[in-house]
Amino acid sequence: MKAIQIYATGGPEVLKLAELPIPQPGPGQVLIRVEATGVNFIEVYFRKGVYKASLPLTPGSEAAGTVEELGPGVVGFKAGDAVASTGVLGSYAEYALVAAAQLVKIPEGLTMEQAAAAMLQGMTAHYLSHSTFPLKAGNTALVHAGAGGVGLLLTQIAAKLGARVITTVSTAAKAELSREAGASEAILYTEQDFETEVKHLTGGKGVDVVYDSVGKTTFDGSLNCLRPRGMLALFGASSGPVPPFDLIQLSGKGSLFVTRPTLWHYIATRAELEWRAGDVLGWAAKGELQLRTEHRYPLAEAGQAQTDLEGRKTTGKILLEP
């Protein structure tokens, strides 16, 4: 099978197309024929060595495809089932192994591309809005990178819950996409100071929660946008890691809360995985959650896909198609 391999950490040029044997499923595992692979920042972090892994490595963490073979002890799935998962290690490939416990069936009415686009980013938006800071009508949320994959889905879900959503985006075109997703206001951070604008838009009160996937360049401003006892949910670091800071700042700014959540702790049980995936895939199948999947690349162009992701040249979800 064709697969992307990393033999040394570095830039996108280290993503090499290789020929590897098709893996065999062990106990509790399912072999899937990958039809669409989600591209995410976590794979960039592994490529760069920010997150450590043994090399050589086939990157990937999310895919949709067809069940090819079941390992010993697997029940609930059969060959030919259309499935998706965020636990597909090595999904930059034509075939990949998945633990059956991390696999869900794709509902009717949803394509492979849509399922791959919805899983990681959709469930991230779900846990942020339903569990990390459960939104309700009347809340105001600030969403950074509002036209990105998570940003567009989180905005839709937050608006669905009755919250007012303010986003930050880099261009007028992205601002329009953000508003279409349900944002009340979209701030062009390339032209405006988002902290000043948020305070203006909230009458100086600040927002209830900031959902921040950017990190280093937005962290201080995000804290300053919060109302007293508001929460900053820092769930990514696309601009780099946040430097160490003195926790006494949190009391000085209004007894604030800061959390650094990750999806894996919010789908730690089968019940949580089925809840979040069921909601997200179900909404998408019914047309209640709009997915953007126009950015698709052949497997051999994985390096370009990651380059475009890092360069903020895309909106919505980036997919590889083996």
Residue pairs with C-beta under 8 A, 6 or more apart in sequence:
1 19
1 20
1 21
1 22
1 93
1 94
1 95
2 17
2 18
2 19
2 20
2 93
2 94
2 299
2 300
2 322
3 17
3 18
3 19
3 20
3 58
3 90
3 92
3 93
3 94
3 299
4 15
4 16
4 17
4 18
4 58
4 59
4 60
4 92
4 93
4 299
4 302
5 15
5 16
5 17
5 18
5 20
5 56
5 57
5 58
6 14
6 15
6 16
6 46
6 47
6 55
6 56
6 57
6 58
6 59
7 14
7 16
7 55
7 56
8 14
8 55
9 47
9 48
9 49
9 55
10 47
10 48
10 49
11 47
12 47
12 302
12 303
12 304
12 306
12 307
13 303
14 47
15 47
15 59
15 92
15 302
15 303
15 306
17 299
17 300
20 58
20 93
22 31
22 94
22 95
23 31
23 90
23 95
23 96
23 97
24 31
24 69
25 31
25 69
25 70
25 71
25 74
25 97
26 71
26 72
26 97
27 71
27 72
27 73
28 71
28 72
28 73
28 74
28 99
28 100
28 101
29 71
29 74
29 97
29 98
29 99
29 100
30 67
30 69
30 70
30 71
30 74
30 77
30 83
30 97
30 98
30 99
30 100
30 103
31 67
31 68
31 69
31 70
31 71
31 95
31 96
31 97
32 63
32 65
32 66
32 67
32 68
32 83
32 88
32 95
32 96
32 97
32 98
32 103
33 65
33 66
33 68
33 94
33 95
34 63
34 64
34 65
34 88
34 91
34 93
34 94
34 95
34 96
34 322
35 63
35 64
35 65
35 66
35 112
35 116
35 321
35 322
36 63
36 64
36 65
36 112
36 113
36 115
36 116
36 117
36 319
36 320
36 321
37 60
37 62
37 63
37 88
37 91
37 92
37 116
37 299
37 319
37 320
37 321
37 322
38 61
38 62
38 63
38 91
38 116
38 117
38 119
38 120
38 121
38 317
38 318
38 319
39 297
39 302
39 305
39 306
39 309
39 317
39 318
39 319
39 320
40 61
40 62
40 120
40 121
40 149
41 213
41 236
41 238
41 309
42 51
42 61
43 59
43 60
43 61
43 92
43 306
44 306
44 309
44 310
45 51
46 53
46 57
46 59
47 59
47 306
50 241
58 89
58 90
58 92
58 93
59 90
59 91
59 92
59 302
60 88
60 89
60 90
60 91
60 92
60 93
60 96
61 86
61 87
61 88
61 89
61 91
61 120
62 84
62 85
62 86
62 88
62 91
62 116
62 119
62 120
63 84
63 85
63 88
63 91
63 96
63 98
63 116
64 82
64 83
64 84
64 106
64 112
64 113
64 115
64 116
64 119
65 82
65 83
65 84
65 96
65 112
66 80
66 81
66 82
66 83
67 77
67 78
67 79
67 80
67 81
67 83
68 79
68 95
69 79
70 77
70 78
70 79
70 100
71 100
74 100
75 100
76 100
77 83
77 100
77 103
77 105
81 105
82 105
82 106
82 112
82 115
83 98
83 103
83 104
83 105
83 106
84 103
84 104
84 106
84 112
84 115
84 116
84 118
84 119
84 277
84 281
85 98
85 102
85 103
85 104
85 119
86 102
86 119
86 120
86 123
86 263
86 267
87 98
87 99
87 102
87 103
88 96
88 97
88 98
88 102
89 96
89 97
90 96
90 97
92 299
92 302
92 320
93 299
93 322
94 299
94 322
101 270
102 273
104 273
104 274
104 277
104 278
104 281
106 112
106 115
106 281
107 281
107 282
107 285
108 285
109 285
109 286
110 118
110 281
110 284
110 285
113 293
113 296
113 319
113 321
114 284
114 291
114 293
115 281
115 284
116 317
116 319
117 149
117 291
117 292
117 293
117 316
117 317
117 319
118 153
118 280
118 281
118 284
118 289
118 291
119 277
119 280
119 281
120 263
121 149
121 150
121 153
121 317
122 153
122 276
122 280
122 281
122 284
122 289
123 263
123 266
123 267
123 276
123 277
123 280
124 150
124 153
124 154
124 235
124 263
125 150
125 153
125 154
125 156
125 157
125 280
126 157
126 276
126 279
126 280
127 261
127 263
127 266
127 267
127 276
128 154
128 211
128 233
128 235
128 261
129 135
129 154
129 157
129 158
129 161
129 163
130 276
131 266
132 231
132 233
132 235
132 259
132 261
132 266
133 141
133 208
133 209
133 211
133 231
133 233
135 141
135 158
135 161
135 162
135 163
135 209
136 161
136 162
136 163
137 161
137 162
137 163
138 162
138 163
139 162
139 163
139 164
139 208
139 209
140 163
140 164
140 165
140 166
140 202
140 207
140 208
141 158
141 163
141 164
141 165
141 166
141 207
141 208
141 209
141 210
141 211
142 166
142 167
142 168
142 194
142 198
142 207
142 209
142 210
142 211
142 222
142 225
143 151
143 154
143 155
143 158
143 165
143 166
143 167
143 168
143 183
143 211
144 151
144 167
144 168
144 210
144 211
144 212
144 213
144 214
144 218
144 222
145 151
145 168
145 169
145 213
145 214
145 238
145 312
146 152
146 155
146 165
146 167
146 168
146 169
146 174
146 175
146 178
146 181
146 183
146 186
147 167
147 169
147 170
147 174
147 175
147 177
147 178
147 315
147 316
148 213
148 312
148 315
148 316
149 292
149 316
149 317
149 318
150 213
150 235
150 236
151 167
151 178
151 213
152 177
152 178
152 181
152 290
152 292
152 315
152 316
153 280
153 289
153 291
154 211
155 165
155 167
155 178
155 181
155 182
155 183
156 181
156 182
156 289
156 290
157 289
158 165
158 182
159 165
159 181
159 182
159 183
160 182
160 288
164 184
165 182
165 183
165 184
166 183
166 184
166 185
166 186
166 187
166 198
166 201
166 207
167 175
167 178
167 183
167 185
167 186
167 187
168 186
168 187
168 188
168 189
168 194
168 218
169 175
169 177
169 178
169 186
169 187
169 188
169 189
170 188
170 189
170 190
170 312
171 188
171 190
172 188
174 186
174 315
175 186
175 188
176 186
177 292
177 315
178 186
179 186
181 290
185 197
185 201
187 194
187 197
187 198
193 221
194 218
194 221
194 225
195 221
195 224
195 225
198 206
198 207
198 225
199 206
199 225
202 227
205 227
206 225
206 226
206 227
206 228
206 230
206 254
207 225
207 226
207 227
207 230
208 226
208 227
208 230
208 231
209 226
209 230
209 231
209 232
209 233
210 222
210 223
210 225
210 226
210 230
210 231
210 232
210 233
211 233
211 235
212 218
212 219
212 222
212 232
212 233
212 234
212 235
212 236
213 234
213 235
213 236
213 237
213 238
214 236
214 237
214 238
214 239
215 234
215 236
215 237
215 238
215 239
215 240
215 241
215 242
216 237
216 239
216 240
216 241
216 242
216 243
217 239
217 240
218 239
219 232
219 234
219 242
219 245
222 232
222 234
223 232
223 249
223 250
223 253
223 256
223 258
224 253
226 232
226 253
226 254
226 256
227 254
228 254
228 255
228 256
229 254
229 255
229 256
229 257
230 254
230 256
230 257
231 256
231 257
231 258
231 259
232 256
232 257
232 258
232 259
233 259
233 261
234 242
234 258
234 259
234 260
235 260
235 261
235 262
238 310
250 256
250 257
250 258
266 272
266 276
267 273
267 276
267 277
280 289
283 289
284 291
291 316
291 317
292 315
292 316
292 317
293 316
293 317
293 319
294 316
295 305
295 308
295 314
295 315
295 316
295 317
295 318
295 319
296 318
296 319
296 320
296 321
297 304
297 305
297 318
297 319
297 320
297 321
298 320
298 321
299 320
299 321
299 322
301 320
302 320
305 318
305 320
308 314
308 318
309 318
